[in-house]
């Protein structure tokens, strides 16, 4: 089993657990997105911790480690969570994203090579299937599909979340043309957009010059416009709600001692055990 196959197997198992026990993920997502009451970006970092612990507590055939910021140093890779399949012993990493419904970054393209590579073809439209196949097999596009992305897509206005996994394999197979589009429509830089035979949008490679920041470069898609190229690990949208008591718990934890934290952990572990008793296989 390859690492990517192990990731796909994990997603299938994750979806099965959630389908049978939707309350588990609803509780976790509610707690994660409650963090937006503390700070607009707080939920993203804590989502990594929360989903990693969700795996450890409720997915018995998997174990997970939160890679995080590696003790505050800059991460060498984009992955946030390392997972081990305890049956096959294959380990793989995932990049967890928490984005609003719409534009979604799949890879930062840290070496800024994807856009310049496509630009070197000096064509506004690339529609030769053999050329497109060569593009996907090139060293410049080696990261396309190599990063296992698990996005938590949320609609804050309606308080709902959909864990949507982009189907890189389908995207590769379906790409019929690649179009260079100049700046405009809210963009400051050009982009290469990928379309299927029916002219449906799949994904895009954004401007990759050294002057471009992380939001202006890399591989992107759009959860609204590329819906056929996503698989929902939650079987659609999951409603969540704010847990204001959790904010109170955090505020108390910040001014309490380790002894207080240990006592709280006892009660929290007991609550998790009660949830496990309700799990349907």
N, C-alpha and C positions, 0 to 999 in steps of 0.2 A: 504494500500500500504506500503510495507516494504521499508527500505532505499535503498536496492539494486535494488528493482523494480523501485523506484523513479529515481535512477541513470540511469537505462536502458531506462526509459521513456524520461529522459533528453537527452540522446544520440540520440534517435530517433528524437526528436524535433530539436536538434542541427543540425543533418544531413539534415533534411527537410529544415531548414532555409538556410543552405549553398548551398544545391542543387538548390534552387530557386534564391539565391542571392550570387553567388560565389565571387563577387567583395568585399563583406564585409570581408570575411575571408582572401582573398588575400591581402587586404590592411593591415589588422591586422598582418598577418604573415610576410609581408614585413617589417613592422615597428619593429616587435619583433626580427627578425633575422638580421636586420641592427645593432642591439646592439652588434653583434660580431665584428663590426668595432671598438667598444670601448673596449671590453675585451672578451676573449674566453668564459668566464662563465657568463658574464653579461646577455646574452639573457635568461638564465634559470630562474633567479629571476624575470626579467621583463616580462617574458611570463606569470607568475602567475598573475601579476597585469593586464596585457593586456587581458588575457582570462576572468578574473573576470569582467573587465569593459565591455568587449564585451557582456557578458551575461546580465549585467545590462542595457546596452544601446539598445540591439537589440532583446533580448528574453523576450518578455513582460510578460510571465507567470512565470518568474523566477527572483529571486534577488540573488545577490552573495556578499560575503564578503571575502576579501583576508586575510587569517590567517597569512601567512608569518612567520616571525621568532618571533612573539609575543613579539614585542618591544625588539628584539635582544637577548632574552633568548632562550635556546635550546628548540626546539619543543618537546612536549611530544608524539605527534602522527605524522604519516607520511603525513597526509593530508595538502594541501596547500590552498584550497578554500572551503568555506562552501556555499552551495546553498540551497535555499528554493523554493519549488514549491508553488507559491502563490495561486494556486487553491486548492490543497489537503492539503497545509500547512505542508507537510512532508519535513523535512530538511535532508540533507546528505552532506558528504564531499568527495572531490576528491583529489587525489594526482596527480599533474601535472608534467610530465617528458618531458624534451627536450633532445633527444638522437639522435645521428647519426644512419643511417640505419644499423642495426646489433644487437649486444648484448643489451638487455634492462632489467634493474632491475625492478622487479615488487614489491618487498618488501625487506627491509633491514634485516628482521628477527632480530630485535634489541636484543631479548633475547637469540639469538643463540641456538634455540632448535630444529629446523627442521632437520639439518644435523645429530646431535647426535642421534636423535630419529630413523632416517633411518639406521644409522650405527649399532644401537643396535640389529637389525634383524640378523646381521652377515651373510648376503648373498650378493653375487655380483649381483645377478639377483632376483628381486621379481616379479613373474608373476602370482601369485594366485589372481584371481579377488576379492575374498572375503577379502583377506589381504589388497589389494589395497584400497578397499572401506573403510575398517577399518582405514587405514592410513588417508584418506581424512576426516573422521569423528572424528579423534582424536583431543584432546585439543592442541597437538603440531602443528596441521595443521589448527587450527581455523582461522588463518589469510589468508589462501588460498581462495581468492575470496571475503574476507571481505573488502579489500581495493579497492576502486573504482579508477582505474588508467586511466588517460587521457594522453597518450603520443603524443607529437609532434615530429614525426620522420622526420629528415631532411637529405637531400642529398645536402651538401654545394657546391660540385663541379658543380652540374647541377641546383642549386638554385630551389629546390622543396621540399615540405613538405607534409606529409601524417599523419593525425591524426588517429592513429590506436588503437582500443580498444581490449585488449586481452579477449577472451571468456573463462572465468574460468569454467563455467558450462560445456561447450563442452570439455574442457581439462580434467575435472574430469571423465566425461562419457567415454571418448575415451582412457584414459590411460590403456594400456594392460600390460606394463612391466616397471620396474624401474631398471636401471643399474648403478652399481657403477663403475666409470671410474677413473683410477689413474691419477696422474699428467702427463702432456704431452700436445702436440698440443698447446703450448703457455700458458698452465696452470701450476701454481706452486703447486696447491693443488688438491685433488680429488674432484669429483662432482657426484651427483646422477642425472642421466638423465632419463626423462620420455618419453616413446614412445607409439605410438598407434599400432594397430594390423598389419599395413603395415610397421612397423618399422620407421615411420615418427617421427621426433623429435618434441616434444611439449614444454618442458620447463626443467629446472634443478634447483636443490638445491645445492648451492655451500658450500664449506668447512665452518664450523661454529665455529671453535675454538676461544677462547678469543684472540689469537694472530692474527687472520685474520681481515683485515680492511673491511670497508663497501663495497669495490669493489670485495672482495674475498668471501663474504658470502651472504646468503639470497637467495631469489627466483628470478631466471632469466629466460629469454627466448631469442629468436633471431628473429627479424622481417623478416629476409631473409629466415631462415630455418623453421619457424613455421607459415608461411603465412596463411595456412588454419584455424588457430586458432585466427585469427584477423578479426575484422570488421572495415572497414574504415568509419569514421564519415565524411570524406570529399569526399567520392566516388572516392578514388584514390589520385594521386599526384596533388598538387596545386603548380603552379609556383609562385615564389616570386622574388622580386628584392630589391636591396639595396636602401634605401632612405637617401641619404647623407644630405639632408636638415634637417632631423630629428637630425642628429648628431650636426649640426650647432645650431638647436633650443636648444638642451641640453646644449651646451657650453654657449650660451647666458643666459639660465635660471640659470646657476650656478653662474653667476656674476651680476644678476639683482635682484631687490627688490621684496617684496611681491606684491607691487602695479603693477609691470610689469607682474608678474605671473597672477594676477587677470585680467588684460587687455587681456593677451594671452588666458586665459580660455574662455573669452567671444567669441572670434573668433573661438576657437576650438569647443565650444558647438554649435555655429551656423553651423559649417561644419557637425557635427554629425546629427543635425536636418535635414540638406539637404539630407544626406545619408538615413535617416529613411523614407523620402518621396518617395524614390525609391524602398523600400522594397516590394517584391511580396510575397503574403501569401502562 
